[in-house]
Amino acid sequence: MNYSPPQDWIFSQNRIICIKETRLSAKLFFHHHHHHHRHHHTDVIRRERLASIGVVAVAVAFTVVKKVFVTLQFTFKTCIKELRRYSDNLHFEVYQVEQIDFWISYTANAN
């Protein structure tokens, strides 16, 4: 699946997408589909539903070549570090691990 991100999105050096946003708080969802995983497919928020929960933007797919868990952990921490420059109060949820790519959605909470 190809998704062209908005132009105000920026790539970090390890290809995680971050958003140039200074809104109050944010929620970051990592959406995963594991082809051999039987559980929690209903827990994955799909792209069609993102608009209904107030998501600002959706990231382009990120390709994981090898060492899926190590790569995911590394990029996840980097993405948190990057987003903390724009927001004080961040909430993160990690879903299933995907061997090919994953989607990141960023939700700004209007308080």
N, CA, C and O atoms as a GROMACS GRO file, in nm:
protein
  444
    1MET      N    1   0.083  -0.119   0.000
    1MET     CA    2   0.000   0.000   0.000
    1MET      C    3   0.087   0.125   0.000
    1MET      O    4   0.179   0.137   0.081
    2ASN      N    5   0.060   0.216  -0.088
    2ASN     CA    6   0.134   0.341  -0.092
    2ASN      C    7   0.048   0.454  -0.039
    2ASN      O    8  -0.071   0.463  -0.069
    3TYR      N    9   0.110   0.539   0.040
    3TYR     CA   10   0.040   0.655   0.094
    3TYR      C   11   0.132   0.774   0.085
    3TYR      O   12   0.245   0.770   0.135
    4SER      N   13   0.087   0.879   0.022
    4SER     CA   14   0.170   0.998   0.007
    4SER      C   15   0.141   1.092   0.123
    4SER      O   16   0.029   1.142   0.134
    5PRO      N   17   0.239   1.118   0.209
    5PRO     CA   18   0.215   1.200   0.328
    5PRO      C   19   0.200   1.347   0.293
    5PRO      O   20   0.248   1.390   0.188
    6PRO      N   21   0.134   1.426   0.378
    6PRO     CA   22   0.127   1.570   0.357
    6PRO      C   23   0.266   1.632   0.358
    6PRO      O   24   0.360   1.573   0.412
    7GLN      N   25   0.279   1.749   0.301
    7GLN     CA   26   0.411   1.809   0.288
    7GLN      C   27   0.465   1.861   0.420
    7GLN      O   28   0.585   1.887   0.430
    8ASP      N   29   0.381   1.878   0.520
    8ASP     CA   30   0.432   1.926   0.649
    8ASP      C   31   0.482   1.811   0.736
    8ASP      O   32   0.515   1.831   0.853
    9TRP      N   33   0.486   1.691   0.680
    9TRP     CA   34   0.546   1.579   0.752
    9TRP      C   35   0.695   1.577   0.725
    9TRP      O   36   0.739   1.615   0.616
   10ILE      N   37   0.773   1.534   0.823
   10ILE     CA   38   0.917   1.526   0.804
   10ILE      C   39   0.965   1.387   0.839
   10ILE      O   40   0.908   1.320   0.925
   11PHE      N   41   1.070   1.344   0.772
   11PHE     CA   42   1.132   1.216   0.802
   11PHE      C   43   1.247   1.236   0.899
   11PHE      O   44   1.326   1.328   0.882
   12SER      N   45   1.256   1.152   0.999
   12SER     CA   46   1.377   1.149   1.079
   12SER      C   47   1.480   1.066   1.003
   12SER      O   48   1.450   1.010   0.898
   13GLN      N   49   1.600   1.059   1.054
   13GLN     CA   50   1.708   0.995   0.979
   13GLN      C   51   1.685   0.846   0.960
   13GLN      O   52   1.735   0.788   0.864
   14ASN      N   53   1.611   0.783   1.050
   14ASN     CA   54   1.584   0.641   1.030
   14ASN      C   55   1.444   0.617   0.977
   14ASN      O   56   1.384   0.512   0.999
   15ARG      N   57   1.392   0.716   0.906
   15ARG     CA   58   1.272   0.702   0.823
   15ARG      C   59   1.144   0.685   0.903
   15ARG      O   60   1.047   0.630   0.851
   16ILE      N   61   1.142   0.730   1.026
   16ILE     CA   62   1.014   0.742   1.096
   16ILE      C   63   0.956   0.879   1.061
   16ILE      O   64   1.028   0.977   1.049
   17ILE      N   65   0.825   0.882   1.045
   17ILE     CA   66   0.763   1.009   1.009
   17ILE      C   67   0.723   1.084   1.135
   17ILE      O   68   0.664   1.028   1.227
   18CYS      N   69   0.755   1.211   1.138
   18CYS     CA   70   0.711   1.299   1.245
   18CYS      C   71   0.632   1.414   1.184
   18CYS      O   72   0.639   1.438   1.063
   19ILE      N   73   0.559   1.485   1.267
   19ILE     CA   74   0.472   1.590   1.219
   19ILE      C   75   0.517   1.724   1.276
   19ILE      O   76   0.546   1.735   1.395
   20LYS      N   77   0.522   1.824   1.190
   20LYS     CA   78   0.550   1.959   1.237
   20LYS      C   79   0.421   2.017   1.294
   20LYS      O   80   0.349   2.091   1.227
   21GLU      N   81   0.393   1.983   1.418
   21GLU     CA   82   0.272   2.030   1.483
   21GLU      C   83   0.306   2.073   1.623
   21GLU      O   84   0.390   2.011   1.688
   22THR      N   85   0.243   2.178   1.672
   22THR     CA   86   0.266   2.224   1.808
   22THR      C   87   0.137   2.219   1.888
   22THR      O   88   0.117   2.299   1.980
   23ARG      N   89   0.049   2.126   1.854
   23ARG     CA   90  -0.077   2.115   1.926
   23ARG      C   91  -0.053   2.050   2.061
   23ARG      O   92   0.040   1.971   2.078
   24LEU      N   93  -0.139   2.084   2.157
   24LEU     CA   94  -0.130   2.046   2.297
   24LEU      C   95  -0.080   1.905   2.324
   24LEU      O   96   0.034   1.887   2.369
   25SER      N   97  -0.161   1.807   2.298
   25SER     CA   98  -0.119   1.670   2.328
   25SER      C   99  -0.142   1.584   2.205
   25SER      O  100  -0.211   1.625   2.112
   26ALA      N  101  -0.083   1.467   2.205
   26ALA     CA  102  -0.089   1.384   2.086
   26ALA      C  103  -0.107   1.238   2.124
   26ALA      O  104  -0.068   1.196   2.233
   27LYS      N  105  -0.164   1.164   2.035
   27LYS     CA  106  -0.174   1.019   2.052
   27LYS      C  107  -0.116   0.954   1.927
   27LYS      O  108  -0.155   0.985   1.815
   28LEU      N  109  -0.022   0.864   1.949
   28LEU     CA  110   0.046   0.800   1.837
   28LEU      C  111   0.010   0.652   1.836
   28LEU      O  112   0.034   0.581   1.933
   29PHE      N  113  -0.047   0.607   1.725
   29PHE     CA  114  -0.083   0.466   1.711
   29PHE      C  115   0.011   0.400   1.612
   29PHE      O  116   0.031   0.447   1.501
   30PHE      N  117   0.068   0.287   1.656
   30PHE     CA  118   0.141   0.202   1.562
   30PHE      C  119   0.046   0.092   1.519
   30PHE      O  120   0.004   0.011   1.601
   31HIS      N  121   0.013   0.087   1.392
   31HIS     CA  122  -0.082  -0.010   1.342
   31HIS      C  123  -0.008  -0.124   1.272
   31HIS      O  124   0.070  -0.101   1.180
   32HIS      N  125  -0.032  -0.245   1.319
   32HIS     CA  126   0.042  -0.358   1.266
   32HIS      C  127  -0.054  -0.467   1.217
   32HIS      O  128  -0.160  -0.490   1.275
   33HIS      N  129  -0.014  -0.531   1.110
   33HIS     CA  130  -0.081  -0.653   1.067
   33HIS      C  131   0.025  -0.761   1.054
   33HIS      O  132   0.115  -0.752   0.971
   34HIS      N  133   0.012  -0.863   1.136
   34HIS     CA  134   0.105  -0.976   1.125
   34HIS      C  135   0.030  -1.090   1.057
   34HIS      O  136  -0.073  -1.135   1.107
   35HIS      N  137   0.081  -1.136   0.946
   35HIS     CA  138   0.008  -1.232   0.866
   35HIS      C  139  -0.009  -1.366   0.936
   35HIS      O  140  -0.102  -1.441   0.906
   36HIS      N  141   0.081  -1.396   1.029
   36HIS     CA  142   0.073  -1.525   1.098
   36HIS      C  143   0.019  -1.510   1.239
   36HIS      O  144   0.026  -1.604   1.319
   37HIS      N  145  -0.033  -1.394   1.270
   37HIS     CA  146  -0.084  -1.371   1.404
   37HIS      C  147  -0.235  -1.388   1.404
   37HIS      O  148  -0.304  -1.335   1.317
   38ARG      N  149  -0.287  -1.463   1.501
   38ARG     CA  150  -0.430  -1.493   1.501
   38ARG      C  151  -0.510  -1.396   1.586
   38ARG      O  152  -0.632  -1.388   1.570
   39HIS      N  153  -0.445  -1.322   1.675
   39HIS     CA  154  -0.518  -1.248   1.777
   39HIS      C  155  -0.520  -1.098   1.748
   39HIS      O  156  -0.433  -1.045   1.680
   40HIS      N  157  -0.622  -1.034   1.802
   40HIS     CA  158  -0.630  -0.888   1.814
   40HIS      C  159  -0.638  -0.816   1.680
   40HIS      O  160  -0.598  -0.700   1.670
   41HIS      N  161  -0.688  -0.882   1.579
   41HIS     CA  162  -0.702  -0.811   1.453
   41HIS      C  163  -0.807  -0.700   1.463
   41HIS      O  164  -0.799  -0.600   1.392
   42THR      N  165  -0.904  -0.718   1.551
   42THR     CA  166  -1.006  -0.616   1.568
   42THR      C  167  -0.954  -0.496   1.647
   42THR      O  168  -1.015  -0.390   1.646
   43ASP      N  169  -0.839  -0.514   1.715
   43ASP     CA  170  -0.781  -0.403   1.790
   43ASP      C  171  -0.707  -0.305   1.701
   43ASP      O  172  -0.676  -0.193   1.743
   44VAL      N  173  -0.679  -0.346   1.579
   44VAL     CA  174  -0.606  -0.258   1.488
   44VAL      C  175  -0.703  -0.157   1.428
   44VAL      O  176  -0.803  -0.194   1.366
   45ILE      N  177  -0.672  -0.031   1.446
   45ILE     CA  178  -0.755   0.074   1.389
   45ILE      C  179  -0.716   0.091   1.244
   45ILE      O  180  -0.602   0.126   1.213
   46ARG      N  181  -0.810   0.068   1.155
   46ARG     CA  182  -0.778   0.069   1.014
   46ARG      C  183  -0.786   0.212   0.957
   46ARG      O  184  -0.845   0.302   1.018
   47ARG      N  185  -0.728   0.228   0.841
   47ARG     CA  186  -0.720   0.361   0.782
   47ARG      C  187  -0.857   0.422   0.758
   47ARG      O  188  -0.873   0.544   0.769
   48GLU      N  189  -0.957   0.339   0.726
   48GLU     CA  190  -1.090   0.392   0.699
   48GLU      C  191  -1.150   0.458   0.822
   48GLU      O  192  -1.231   0.550   0.810
   49ARG      N  193  -1.110   0.412   0.941
   49ARG     CA  194  -1.169   0.463   1.064
   49ARG      C  195  -1.090   0.578   1.123
   49ARG      O  196  -1.134   0.638   1.221
   50LEU      N  197  -0.976   0.611   1.066
   50LEU     CA  198  -0.889   0.710   1.128
   50LEU      C  199  -0.955   0.848   1.134
   50LEU      O  200  -0.940   0.920   1.233
   51ALA      N  201  -1.027   0.885   1.028
   51ALA     CA  202  -1.087   1.018   1.024
   51ALA      C  203  -1.194   1.034   1.132
   51ALA      O  204  -1.213   1.144   1.184
   52SER      N  205  -1.262   0.925   1.167
   52SER     CA  206  -1.371   0.935   1.263
   52SER      C  207  -1.323   0.952   1.406
   52SER      O  208  -1.402   0.987   1.493
   53ILE      N  209  -1.193   0.929   1.432
   53ILE     CA  210  -1.143   0.948   1.568
   53ILE      C  211  -1.052   1.069   1.577
   53ILE      O  212  -0.975   1.082   1.672
   54GLY      N  213  -1.060   1.156   1.477
   54GLY     CA  214  -0.990   1.283   1.486
   54GLY      C  215  -0.842   1.276   1.458
   54GLY      O  216  -0.764   1.354   1.514
   55VAL      N  217  -0.801   1.185   1.374
   55VAL     CA  218  -0.659   1.176   1.342
   55VAL      C  219  -0.620   1.288   1.247
   55VAL      O  220  -0.691   1.317   1.150
   56VAL      N  221  -0.509   1.350   1.276
   56VAL     CA  222  -0.464   1.461   1.192
   56VAL      C  223  -0.404   1.411   1.062
   56VAL      O  224  -0.435   1.463   0.954
   57ALA      N  225  -0.318   1.310   1.072
   57ALA     CA  226  -0.253   1.261   0.951
   57ALA      C  227  -0.207   1.118   0.972
   57ALA      O  228  -0.194   1.072   1.085
   58VAL      N  229  -0.181   1.049   0.863
   58VAL     CA  230  -0.137   0.910   0.869
   58VAL      C  231  -0.002   0.899   0.798
   58VAL      O  232   0.020   0.961   0.694
   59ALA      N  233   0.084   0.821   0.856
   59ALA     CA  234   0.220   0.812   0.801
   59ALA      C  235   0.226   0.716   0.684
   59ALA      O  236   0.140   0.630   0.666
   60VAL      N  237   0.329   0.734   0.607
   60VAL     CA  238   0.358   0.642   0.497
   60VAL      C  239   0.416   0.513   0.555
   60VAL      O  240   0.470   0.512   0.666
   61ALA      N  241   0.404   0.407   0.479
   61ALA     CA  242   0.450   0.277   0.527
   61ALA      C  243   0.601   0.277   0.548
   61ALA      O  244   0.676   0.341   0.475
   62PHE      N  245   0.643   0.204   0.649
   62PHE     CA  246   0.785   0.192   0.683
   62PHE      C  247   0.826   0.047   0.664
   62PHE      O  248   0.767  -0.043   0.723
   63THR      N  249   0.925   0.025   0.582
   63THR     CA  250   0.966  -0.110   0.548
   63THR      C  251   1.064  -0.165   0.650
   63THR      O  252   1.167  -0.104   0.677
   64VAL      N  253   1.032  -0.280   0.706
   64VAL     CA  254   1.120  -0.349   0.798
   64VAL      C  255   1.184  -0.465   0.724
   64VAL      O  256   1.116  -0.555   0.676
   65VAL      N  257   1.316  -0.463   0.716
   65VAL     CA  258   1.385  -0.565   0.638
   65VAL      C  259   1.417  -0.686   0.723
   65VAL      O  260   1.369  -0.797   0.695
   66LYS      N  261   1.497  -0.667   0.827
   66LYS     CA  262   1.534  -0.777   0.915
   66LYS      C  263   1.523  -0.730   1.059
   66LYS      O  264   1.510  -0.611   1.087
   67LYS      N  265   1.530  -0.826   1.151
   67LYS     CA  266   1.528  -0.798   1.293
   67LYS      C  267   1.411  -0.706   1.328
   67LYS      O  268   1.428  -0.593   1.373
   68VAL      N  269   1.293  -0.759   1.306
   68VAL     CA  270   1.172  -0.678   1.315
   68VAL      C  271   1.157  -0.613   1.452
   68VAL      O  272   1.132  -0.493   1.462
   69PHE      N  273   1.173  -0.692   1.558
   69PHE     CA  274   1.150  -0.639   1.692
   69PHE      C  275   1.254  -0.535   1.729
   69PHE      O  276   1.221  -0.432   1.788
   70VAL      N  277   1.380  -0.562   1.696
   70VAL     CA  278   1.487  -0.468   1.728
   70VAL      C  279   1.468  -0.338   1.652
   70VAL      O  280   1.482  -0.229   1.708
   71THR      N  281   1.436  -0.350   1.524
   71THR     CA  282   1.415  -0.232   1.441
   71THR      C  283   1.297  -0.150   1.491
   71THR      O  284   1.303  -0.027   1.498
   72LEU      N  285   1.189  -0.220   1.526
   72LEU     CA  286   1.070  -0.151   1.574
   72LEU      C  287   1.097  -0.078   1.703
   72LEU      O  288   1.054   0.036   1.721
   73GLN      N  289   1.169  -0.143   1.795
   73GLN     CA  290   1.200  -0.080   1.922
   73GLN      C  291   1.287   0.044   1.901
   73GLN      O  292   1.265   0.147   1.965
   74PHE      N  293   1.384   0.033   1.814
   74PHE     CA  294   1.474   0.145   1.787
   74PHE      C  295   1.398   0.264   1.728
   74PHE      O  296   1.412   0.376   1.775
   75THR      N  297   1.320   0.238   1.625
   75THR     CA  298   1.249   0.347   1.559
   75THR      C  299   1.138   0.403   1.648
   75THR      O  300   1.107   0.522   1.640
   76PHE      N  301   1.078   0.318   1.730
   76PHE     CA  302   0.972   0.364   1.819
   76PHE      C  303   1.026   0.465   1.919
   76PHE      O  304   0.965   0.570   1.941
   77LYS      N  305   1.140   0.434   1.980
   77LYS     CA  306   1.201   0.526   2.076
   77LYS      C  307   1.242   0.656   2.009
   77LYS      O  308   1.226   0.764   2.066
   78THR      N  309   1.294   0.645   1.888
   78THR     CA  310   1.335   0.765   1.816
   78THR      C  311   1.215   0.853   1.783
   78THR      O  312   1.223   0.975   1.791
   79CYS      N  313   1.106   0.790   1.747
   79CYS     CA  314   0.986   0.866   1.712
   79CYS      C  315   0.930   0.938   1.834
   79CYS      O  316   0.886   1.052   1.823
   80ILE      N  317   0.932   0.872   1.951
   80ILE     CA  318   0.889   0.937   2.074
   80ILE      C  319   0.977   1.057   2.102
   80ILE      O  320   0.928   1.165   2.137
   81LYS      N  321   1.107   1.038   2.087
   81LYS     CA  322   1.201   1.147   2.112
   81LYS      C  323   1.175   1.264   2.018
   81LYS      O  324   1.179   1.380   2.060
   82GLU      N  325   1.148   1.235   1.892
   82GLU     CA  326   1.121   1.340   1.795
   82GLU      C  327   0.992   1.414   1.827
   82GLU      O  328   0.987   1.537   1.823
   83LEU      N  329   0.886   1.339   1.860
   83LEU     CA  330   0.757   1.402   1.884
   83LEU      C  331   0.755   1.482   2.013
   83LEU      O  332   0.676   1.576   2.025
   84ARG      N  333   0.838   1.446   2.110
   84ARG     CA  334   0.840   1.519   2.236
   84ARG      C  335   0.890   1.661   2.218
   84ARG      O  336   0.871   1.745   2.306
   85ARG      N  337   0.954   1.689   2.106
   85ARG     CA  338   0.996   1.826   2.081
   85ARG      C  339   0.875   1.914   2.050
   85ARG      O  340   0.883   2.036   2.062
   86TYR      N  341   0.763   1.853   2.010
   86TYR     CA  342   0.646   1.930   1.971
   86TYR      C  343   0.533   1.921   2.073
   86TYR      O  344   0.439   2.001   2.067
   87SER      N  345   0.540   1.827   2.164
   87SER     CA  346   0.427   1.809   2.255
   87SER      C  347   0.477   1.761   2.390
   87SER      O  348   0.570   1.681   2.398
   88ASP      N  349   0.414   1.811   2.497
   88ASP     CA  350   0.454   1.773   2.632
   88ASP      C  351   0.388   1.643   2.675
   88ASP      O  352   0.452   1.558   2.737
   89ASN      N  353   0.261   1.627   2.642
   89ASN     CA  354   0.183   1.515   2.690
   89ASN      C  355   0.155   1.420   2.574
   89ASN      O  356   0.069   1.446   2.490
   90LEU      N  357   0.228   1.309   2.571
   90LEU     CA  358   0.213   1.214   2.462
   90LEU      C  359   0.168   1.079   2.516
   90LEU      O  360   0.211   1.035   2.623
   91HIS      N  361   0.081   1.014   2.440
   91HIS     CA  362   0.036   0.880   2.475
   91HIS      C  363   0.060   0.788   2.356
   91HIS      O  364   0.023   0.821   2.243
   92PHE      N  365   0.123   0.673   2.382
   92PHE     CA  366   0.159   0.583   2.274
   92PHE      C  367   0.097   0.446   2.298
   92PHE      O  368   0.092   0.397   2.410
   93GLU      N  369   0.050   0.385   2.190
   93GLU     CA  370   0.001   0.249   2.196
   93GLU      C  371   0.064   0.169   2.083
   93GLU      O  372   0.065   0.211   1.968
   94VAL      N  373   0.118   0.052   2.119
   94VAL     CA  374   0.180  -0.034   2.020
   94VAL      C  375   0.090  -0.154   1.996
   94VAL      O  376   0.047  -0.220   2.091
   95TYR      N  377   0.061  -0.182   1.871
   95TYR     CA  378  -0.023  -0.295   1.837
   95TYR      C  379   0.062  -0.411   1.786
   95TYR      O  380   0.174  -0.431   1.834
   96GLN      N  381   0.012  -0.486   1.691
   96GLN     CA  382   0.082  -0.606   1.648
   96GLN      C  383   0.203  -0.571   1.562
   96GLN      O  384   0.210  -0.465   1.500
   97VAL      N  385   0.298  -0.664   1.562
   97VAL     CA  386   0.419  -0.644   1.483
   97VAL      C  387   0.394  -0.690   1.340
   97VAL      O  388   0.339  -0.797   1.315
   98GLU      N  389   0.436  -0.607   1.248
   98GLU     CA  390   0.420  -0.635   1.105
   98GLU      C  391   0.557  -0.660   1.044
   98GLU      O  392   0.653  -0.590   1.075
   99GLN      N  393   0.566  -0.760   0.959
   99GLN     CA  394   0.696  -0.792   0.899
   99GLN      C  395   0.729  -0.703   0.780
   99GLN      O  396   0.846  -0.691   0.743
  100ILE      N  397   0.630  -0.642   0.720
  100ILE     CA  398   0.656  -0.564   0.599
  100ILE      C  399   0.657  -0.414   0.629
  100ILE      O  400   0.758  -0.347   0.607
  101ASP      N  401   0.547  -0.362   0.678
  101ASP     CA  402   0.543  -0.220   0.707
  101ASP      C  403   0.441  -0.193   0.816
  101ASP      O  404   0.363  -0.281   0.853
  102PHE      N  405   0.443  -0.072   0.868
  102PHE     CA  406   0.341  -0.034   0.964
  102PHE      C  407   0.302   0.110   0.942
  102PHE      O  408   0.374   0.188   0.879
  103TRP      N  409   0.186   0.145   0.995
  103TRP     CA  410   0.132   0.279   0.979
  103TRP      C  411   0.138   0.352   1.112
  103TRP      O  412   0.119   0.292   1.218
  104ILE      N  413   0.165   0.480   1.106
  104ILE     CA  414   0.165   0.563   1.226
  104ILE      C  415   0.058   0.669   1.209
  104ILE      O  416   0.053   0.737   1.106
  105SER      N  417  -0.027   0.684   1.307
  105SER     CA  418  -0.124   0.793   1.304
  105SER      C  419  -0.102   0.884   1.425
  105SER      O  420  -0.064   0.838   1.532
  106TYR      N  421  -0.126   1.009   1.405
  106TYR     CA  422  -0.096   1.110   1.506
  106TYR      C  423  -0.224   1.185   1.536
  106TYR      O  424  -0.283   1.246   1.447
  107THR      N  425  -0.267   1.182   1.661
  107THR     CA  426  -0.391   1.248   1.699
  107THR      C  427  -0.362   1.360   1.796
  107THR      O  428  -0.297   1.340   1.898
  108ALA      N  429  -0.408   1.479   1.763
  108ALA     CA  430  -0.392   1.593   1.852
  108ALA      C  431  -0.520   1.612   1.932
  108ALA      O  432  -0.628   1.627   1.875
  109ASN      N  433  -0.508   1.610   2.065
  109ASN     CA  434  -0.624   1.627   2.151
  109ASN      C  435  -0.646   1.775   2.180
  109ASN      O  436  -0.558   1.842   2.233
  110ALA      N  437  -0.763   1.823   2.147
  110ALA     CA  438  -0.796   1.963   2.173
  110ALA      C  439  -0.852   1.974   2.314
  110ALA      O  440  -0.962   1.926   2.342
  111ASN      N  441  -0.778   2.037   2.403
  111ASN     CA  442  -0.822   2.050   2.541
  111ASN      C  443  -0.883   2.189   2.562
  111ASN      O  444  -0.926   2.221   2.673
   0.00000   0.00000   0.00000
